[in-house]
Amino acid sequence: MFGTHRLASSGGTAARQTRHRGVAAATALLGAAAILFSTGGGAALGQSPAPSVTPAPTPFSGGVASVPPGVTLVRWFCCLGAGDDPLQVKVEQAVVDQFNASHSNIQIAFEGVPYLGASDALATEIASGNPPDIVGPVGIGGANAFGDQWLDLKPLIDAAGYDLSQYDQSAVDLYRIGDQQVGIPFAIYPSELWFKRSMFDEIGLAYPPQKYGEKYTMPDGSVVDWNYDTVRKLGLLLTVDRNGKDATDPAFDATQITQYGFEPQRDDLRGLAASWQAGSLVAPDGKTVQIPAAWEAAWKFLYDGIWKDHFIMSGPVFQRPEIAGGSGNPFCSGTIAMDLNFLWSTYCLGDAGDDWDLAAVPSYKGQTTAAFNADTFRIMKGSQHPAEAFEVLTYLLGDGSAQLLQTYGGLGARPGEQAAFFKALESSFTLQQPPDWQVALDGVPLADNPNFESPMPHYNESVAVLTKYQSRWTSTPGLDMDQEIAALKSELQAVWDK
């Protein structure tokens, strides 16, 4: 088995955590400098979390603990996203051992903290003046939870003559803040529309377009743009109650739905909206909240899809064990016809059946945006050994990358690595026919720029506000969304004005 599918077989814990690496990391960080570990409990959307009885995560380590004089010890901290699954830890430690065996002047000490406590542990190390040298794998949102703690790599890149041209320029630019280069591409996760062919076949619907720019042929023969209005129409036809009635039928029972037509990417309100159009909540002055018009439209589409049209799950339904399945992703339990999500969704597809495939992300007002996730390793600004840390960093991105990408289930940012990734991934599933992986690659140039996880004032508190409103909108019918969006904007502004 390969990468994330292995994780699903072992419970999928680390892979599911990767889905929330931005939101959860930021939320967990609130007040983190005062405590070492977080043991917060979960709750269904719309419910108050119960007091947690989860034990504090136990740190784990690898590599060496100390080195003789003349040898530099570089500390690698994990796991703000993926990395804490036992299968992943075994690979990480093997990569560390291989480096240490081949280098006499530098040795790596691997510091692993399970995901639920990693943000707090890292915040404590920073606050105590003892930060690690390298952190990763970490996503854009997870990194932004730590503000300006990341080293500008440009002087080190220039000094080493490190070749950035081996990566797509858009992936390089993702880590560029002003004139600083705070990261180098490692794993990328473009977004795409996952769909179940059998659900389309059952009612005679044409499959969604698998090439960007193609039109869609409706059941009446009309040819329409592949946009969110078309997705809504198909979503209604593909949503079915226990009596076999779809959501366009007057006899449809919205309280007894057994199959939903569409699921948007809902881990972050910004990510959901970025699949409509790239944007930012931060106005050009850097301190005023703005709500892009496309984002308002996306949030209203979500709300109406849940409470008016009923082709999108509510939060409480999304959390039901019989709907979410063991993976935590309802699409992968076979209950959703179309799911808009990132490439890391492969972690749960072993349970999704043998007939899923990929299609193009829908457009909005003639423009298509395939929201983008990415993970990499970063060097902390407080590192006492930046040059040596950069040598370790380039090893993780180079000689060690094949093993790490495989265990993390990440698509390598270097184009030359990608065919092998898909071949190995494909072999881990039993499928009627190979999915069209080219769809994922075609989405890379359509990535949202600015990225939806870009910095914003008081990042951690701001993410908590967004999470609160997402929970409210997906669990509460009868809301006035114009008022809700205005209230969200006002609450964010109050946070930014502190």
N, C-alpha and C positions, 0 to 999 in steps of 0.2 A: 504494500500500500504506500501511498505517497502523501506527504505533507499534511494538509489540513484534514484530509479524509481519515487519516490515522487518528487525528485528535477526536473526530466525531465518534470513531469506534471506541475510544476510551472515555467517552463522556462529553467531549467537545468543550471542556471548561475553558481552556486557554483560548481556543478559537473564538468562542462566544465573547470572551473578554476583549479580544482584539476588536470586535465590532464597536466597542464602547471606549476605545483607548483615549479618544479626545474628551468626550463628555464626562466619563467616569473619573478620569485622571484629574480633570479640572475641579469637578465637584468634590472629590475626596480631599483635595488640597486645602480647602477652606479651614483655616486654623491649624494647618499641618505643622507649622514650626513649633508648636507647643507639645505635640504628641509624636510618638514614634510610629505607632501602627494604627491603622483604621480597621474597625471590625463592623462597619455599618451594614445593616440588614437591608434586604430588598423588599419591594412591595409591588403589587399590581398597580398599573397606572390608575390614578384617581383614588388610591388608598393611602392612608398614613402608614409609614414604615413602622413595623413592630420593633421593639428593643432587640438588639442582636445578641445571640448567645454563641456566635461563631468565635472560636479561639483566635487569638492574634496570629497572623501568618508567621511561620517559622522561616527565617532566612536560611539560605543554603550558599555554599561557596565551592570554588574549584580553583585549579591552578596552584599558585604558591602563596604562602602567607608572608614570607620575608625573603630578602635577597642579601647576598654578601656585598661588601663595599665595592663600588664601581659598577654595580648593576642597578638599572632603574626599574622600579616596580610601577607598572601602570594598572590602575584599578578600573575594571569594566563593570558598570552597574546595570542590572536588569531587575525588574521586568515591568516597565510602564505600559507595555502592550502585550504582545506575544512573548513567549520565552520561558514561562514557568511550568509548562506541562513537563512531566518526567521524561517523556521522549525527547522533547526539545532540550531539556537540561543536559541529557546525555550527549547530544550533538554539540552543544555549546562547550561543554567541558572537553570534548575531543578536539575541537578547534583550538581551544586554549592550550591543550597539551601539545598539539602539533606545532604551534608557534613557539612555545617555551623550549621544545626540544631542538628547534632550528635557530634559536637566537640566544647568544650568550650575554649580550649587553642589555637586553630588555626582557622582562618577564611579566606575564599577565596574572593578576589576581582577579578572579571572577567573583563578584558579589551579587547574588541573586536574592531578591525579596519577592514573594508571591504578589501577584497583581494587586490584590485588595489592600496591601500595605505598602506598596512600592512608592507611591507618591508621597506619603507621609514620611517614609524612611529617607527618601532623597531630600525632602525639604529640611529634615532635621540635620542631615549631614551638611547641607549648605549653610544653615543657620549657625552651626557649631564651628564653621570655618574649616571643615574637613571634607570638601566635596570629592567625589570620584573624578577620574580623568575622562572616561568615556561612558556615555549613557546610550542604551539602545537594546533592541529596536524600539523606536519611539515615533509616533505619528506627528503630524503638524499640530493638532490640537493638544496632544500630550506635552509636546515641547513648549507650546505657547503658555501652558499652565505655569511654566517657570520663567516667564518674561524674558529678560535680557541676560540670562545666565550662560548663554552659549558663545563660544569663541568664534571670532571671525577667522575662517580658514584660509582666506585669500593669501596672506603672506606665506603660509605654509605650503599652499598649493603652488605658488610661484617659485618658492625656494626649491621645492622638490621636482619641479617641472611636471607635476601631475597633469595628465591629459584629460580634460573635461570633454573633449570632442567625442569621446567614446559613448557619450550619453546624448539622448535627444535634448535639444536646447530648452524645450519647455520644462523638462524634468529638472534641469540645472537651475532654471530661473525660479522654480518653486522654492528654493532655499536661498534666494537672494533677497536681502532686505536692504534697500538703499544701495550703498556701495560695498556691503558686506556679503560674504558667502558663508552662511552658518551651517551648511550641510552639503553633502555630496550624494547624489541619488544611489539608492540601493534596491528597495522593493517598491513596485508601483502597483496600484489597484485601480485601474480605470473602471468606470461604471458601464452597465449595459442592462438591457431588459431580458430577464430570464422568463421563459414561458414553457408551458406544458403542451406539447403537440397534441396529445390525446384529447385534451379538453377542447381544443379548437376543432379537431376532427369530429368529435361527437356531435357538434351542431353545424358542421359544414362551413366553418369560418376559415378564411385564408390566414396563413401564418403572418405574424408581424414582419415588416421589412427587415432584411438582414444586411442591407447596404444603406449607408446614410444617403439621403436625398431621394430615395425611392418613395413612390406613392403607395397607398393601400386601397385594395378593392373591397368595398363593402358587400354584404350579402345581396343587395339589390343591384349590384353591378356598377354602382357609381365609384369613381376613382377620386380619392380624397388625400389630403396631406396627412402624413404620419405625425400627428400632433396630439396634445392632451385632450382635445375634444374628441378625437377618434378613439383614444384610449378609454375615455368615459363611456362612449357608446358600446364598445366591445366589453368593457367591464360590466355593464348592466346585463348584457346577453350571457356573460360567463358566470354570473352570480346566481346560484341556484339554492332553493330551499329544499327541505326534506321531502316535499311532494313533487319535486322535479320542475317547479315553476321558476322561471328566471325573473330578474328584477324589473323587466319591462311588462310583466304580466300583472293585470289587476288583482289576480288571486295570490300573488307572491306574498309569503309570510316572512317579514324581515326579522322576526324573532326566532326563526328556525332555519337559519342559513347553514348549509353544509359545504358549500364551495363559494369562495370569494373570487371576484374577477381581477382585482388589482391590489397590489401592495406597494406603496411608495417607500423610499428609503427614509425611515423615521427615527434613526438614532440621534439626529440633531436637526432642529428646525432649519438651521442654515444649510445643512446638506440637502435636505428635502427641497428647499427653495432653489439651491444652486443647480439642481437638475432642470430647472426651468430657464435660468439665466444667471450668469456669473454676477456677483455683486458683493456689497459689503454693508454692514450696519454702521460703519464709521464714515461720517461725512469728511470732505477734504480737509476741514480744519482740525481733524484728529480728535475732537472732543464732543461732537454733536451726533446724536443718534439719527440715522436716516433709515427708512424702510423702503427698499427698492420696490417699484410697482409690481415687478414680476414675482417678487417674494410674497407680496400681499395676495396676488392671484394664486400662487401655489398653496398658501396656507388656507385660503378659502376653498380651493379644490379639495384639499384634504378633509376639511370640516364637512363640506357638503357631501363628499363621497362617503363619509361615515354615517352622518345623521339624516341626510335627505335622500340620497340615492342608494345607500346601503351596499355599494360594491367594494368598499374598503372597510376593514375591521376596526372596531372601536378598540381602545386600549385594553379594557377588561377582557374582551374576546381574544385579543392578541396574546394575552397571558395565560389563557386556559390550557392546561396540559394536553387535552385532546386535540387542540388546535395548534399550539406552538410545537408540540412534539418534543422529543428529547434534545433536539438541537437548539431550541429557542427561536427558530425561524420558521414561521408557518408555511412558507413556500416549500421548504424542505420536508415537510410532513405530508405534502401532496394535497393541500387544501386551498391553494391559490393558483389561478391560471397564469397570471403575469406578476412579476416581481421586479421592481427597479432597484438594483443594488450594485455593490462593488464586486470586484473579482474575488475578494476574499470570501464571498458567499459559498465558494466551493467546499468550505469546511463541512457543510452539512448535506451536500447533494447526494451522498451515498444513500440517504433515506428518502430522496425525492422521487424515486422511480427511475425508469430507464428511458424516458421519452422527453426529457427537458432539452432545451436548446437556447441559443442567445439571439437577440434581435437588437435593432438600433434603439437608442434612447429617443423618445418623442421630442418634437420641436415645440417651441412656443413663439408665436408671431414670426414664424419663418426662420428662427435661429435655433440651432441645436447646441446644447451644452451637456457634456458628459462629466458630471462632477467627479472629482479625483481624490483618491487617498494615496498616501505614500508613507513608508517607514524608512528610517535610516539610523545610523549611529552618529552621535554628536559629541564634540569635545566641550567640556565645561570651561567657562571663562576662568574659573578659579583653579584650573589644573596647574600643578607645580612642574609638570613635565610636558609642555605642549608639543615639542618636536618629537619626543618618543611616543606620545599619545597618537600623533599623526601617523607614525610608522605602523602602530597597531591598527589604527583606523583603516589605513589603506590595505592592510592584510585582511581585515574583516570584509572589506568591500571587494577584495581581489581573490587571493588564494583560498580564503575561508568562505567565500560567498556561496559557492555551489551547495555545500552542505547546509549552510544557514538558510538559504532561500528555500531549499527543499523542506526543511523541518518547519519553517514558518509559513509555508504555502504561499510564498510571495513570487510575483513575476519579476524577474531581474530587469533592472532599468537599462542594462546594455542590450541592444537589439539582438546581438549574437547569441544571447542566452535564452531567448524566449521560445524558440521552437522546441528545444529540449524540455523546457518547463511544461509546455502543453502536452507533449507526447507522454511524459511521465504522469501528468495529472490525469490524462484521458485513460491511461491503463489502470487507474485505481478504481474505475467505475465500470459497472456492467450497463451498457447502453445499446439501444436499438441501432443507433447510428452516431457517428462522431458529431459533437456540437460544432458550430461554426465559430471557432476561437478567433478568427480574423475580426469578428465584430468588436471584440475587446480591444484589439490593437488599433482598429480604425477609430476608436473613441479617444485615444491618447491625444491627438492634436486638437480635440474638441474640449479638453480639460478646462475647468473654470479658472479664470484668471481675472481678478484675484481669487485665490483659493478660499473656500468658505470658512476654513479654520484659521484664516489670517489673524494677526493680533488685533485686539481691541482693548480699550481701557478697562482696568480691573477685570481681567479676563476670566478669572475663576468665578467671581460673583456674577458676572454677566452670563456665563454658561448656566449657572444655577437658576437665574431668572428665566432663561429660555427653556430650560428643562421643566420648570414649574408650569409655564404656559402650555407647553406641549402636553403635559399630563392633564391639564385642565381641559384643553380642547379635544383630546381624544377620549375623555371620559365623561363629558358633560354636554348633553343636548340642549338646544334652545338658546344658545348664546348669540349675541349680536357680534359678528366678527369684526365689523368696523370699530366698535367700541373696544373689543378685546385687543386688537392690534394697536389702537391708540393707547390703551392701558399698558401694554407691553413696552411700547416706545417710551412712555412716561417713566415707567419703573426702571428701565435701563438707563435713562438719562439721569435719574436720581443716583444711581450707582456710580455713573461716570463723573458726576459733579462732586463726589466726596473729596 
